Amino acid sequence: MGKNRKDNMKYFNQDFINFFKELNKNNNRDWFNENKQRYIESVKGSVLLFHRGINTANS
């Protein structure tokens, strides 16, 4: 894993954080469907990159 918190945060941009803030206020299927592409790019994509980073660092 990264050397410090700042290294780890390179995987998670502001939209990652904003997505969950907005989801908290709009936790319904319609909102999610309207934001699904954003989820795929900002959330799922970031988590996959983070996971790969951890695996690479621990190899």
C-alpha positions in Angstrom: 0.0 0.0 0.0 1.1 3.6 -0.4 3.5 5.2 2.0 0.9 7.5 3.5 -2.7 8.6 3.3 -2.0 11.1 0.5 -0.5 8.3 -1.7 -3.7 6.3 -1.2 -6.0 9.2 -2.0 -4.6 9.4 -5.5 -7.1 6.7 -6.3 -10.1 8.6 -5.0 -11.1 11.9 -6.6 -13.6 14.5 -5.4 -16.4 13.0 -7.4 -15.9 9.7 -5.6 -16.6 11.5 -2.3 -19.4 13.6 -3.8 -21.1 10.6 -5.2 -21.6 9.1 -1.8 -22.7 12.4 -0.3 -25.3 12.7 -3.0 -26.3 9.1 -2.7 -26.9 9.6 1.0 -29.5 12.3 0.1 -30.9 10.4 -2.9 -30.8 6.8 -2.0 -33.3 5.5 -4.6 -33.2 3.6 -7.8 -34.2 6.5 -10.1 -31.3 8.6 -8.8 -28.9 5.7 -9.1 -29.9 4.9 -12.6 -29.4 8.5 -13.6 -25.9 8.4 -12.0 -24.9 4.8 -13.0 -22.2 5.9 -15.5 -20.8 8.2 -12.8 -20.8 5.2 -10.4 -18.9 3.1 -12.9 -16.3 5.7 -13.6 -15.8 7.4 -10.2 -16.6 4.7 -7.7 -16.1 1.3 -9.3 -13.1 2.4 -11.4 -11.4 4.0 -8.4 -11.9 1.0 -6.2 -10.5 -1.3 -8.9 -7.4 0.9 -9.3 -6.9 1.0 -5.5 -7.2 -2.8 -5.3 -4.7 -3.2 -8.1 -2.4 -0.8 -6.4 -2.6 -2.8 -3.1 -2.0 -6.1 -4.9 1.0 -4.7 -6.8 2.5 -3.2 -3.6 2.1 -6.5 -1.8 3.6 -8.7 -4.6 
